[in-house]
Amino acid sequence: MKLASIFDPPKKTLCPDIFGPNNKLYSYVRKQILDLVYQLIPKENVKSIALIGTAVGYQWSEDSDVDVNVVVNPPELLTEELNNKRHALNEKNNYISGTKHIINIFLSPWHENQSWQDNIFGVYDVLKDEWISFPSKDIRNPQEEYFLNLIYSKLIFKNYIENLKKYLYSLKQLISLRSVYNLDFPQLHNLYIERKNKEVLDRKLKLLNFIKSLDSSRKFDYYYGWGLPRKNYRNLIYKFIEHESKDLGVDDYFDYFRELRLREGEKIPWEYKIIN
């Protein structure tokens, strides 16, 4: 069972794929990150570039994502069009050369009181090529520290999968109904389609609200929170569901509902996928 890096046991050194013996970012890694950032934002509008997350601490794994937080000024540059370009760039799976580490770019607006509540995991300044905050080695075994969170997360994940199965079953029924037409009872047929449509929408909204609420809550903790947002129970549950979905091969749905904006006529592109 593969979990998010936050659940991995701590290592004795920083990730050797990213940092050299002197704990400095490899120059070729730094160049690769800068090249990606400058594809999105002009150099003069980049206020700071910080590496955050488990990949820059002692809880890295061989395929930990490298989260790159880019602070942009002026904030007005952060348009929907730019965000779409960022998504497209991230979806190309830009690996650090010769490794399994994917570089993920995140954009945030500049403000005067920029802070890093998550600094126990380390924060590295890519522009200045130095540590803002060096990661702590004082880390408990996550399987012990998050024991109760893991039990709770498993229960929530089980409920999420059950609701997803119900949604897909209803959707499959609706597709089947739309593919035939009952000439003997057309009004009854249309009424049944209308009811099934409502059932599909209700179940879709239930999944959407659950994932959106979880995602927005954890983002709120990161932006306005105190303490260690990465260890917040919302983030732990989110990470558990995200990675368990990958193990089941249903991460497409998780990504779909996380990014979904209910636009008229929008359809899920993997309607016929079945969960065993």
Number of C-alpha atoms within 10 A of each C-alpha: 6 11 15 20 22 25 21 17 17 21 14 9 14 22 21 13 17 21 16 13 11 7 16 15 22 16 13 12 18 16 13 15 21 16 11 17 22 13 12 16 18 10 12 9 15 20 15 15 24 23 23 23 26 28 25 25 23 26 27 26 19 13 13 20 22 22 19 22 20 21 20 23 18 13 14 8 14 15 10 9 10 14 15 11 14 20 14 11 18 16 11 11 13 17 17 19 13 7 11 16 21 19 23 22 21 17 20 13 16 17 13 5 6 10 10 18 17 20 20 22 24 22 24 24 18 22 13 11 15 15 17 16 16 16 22 12 16 9 15 11 14 16 14 12 13 17 12 10 18 19 11 13 20 15 11 16 18 12 12 17 17 12 16 20 16 16 21 20 16 20 21 16 16 19 16 12 16 11 8 9 12 11 8 8 9 11 11 11 16 15 11 14 18 13 12 18 16 13 17 21 15 13 19 19 15 16 21 20 14 13 21 15 14 16 17 13 16 21 16 11 18 19 15 10 14 12 13 15 21 22 15 17 16 21 20 21 22 20 20 22 24 18 19 19 18 15 13 11 11 18 16 15 18 19 13 15 20 19 12 13 10 11 7 6 5 9 9 11 10 10 12 12 12 11 12 5
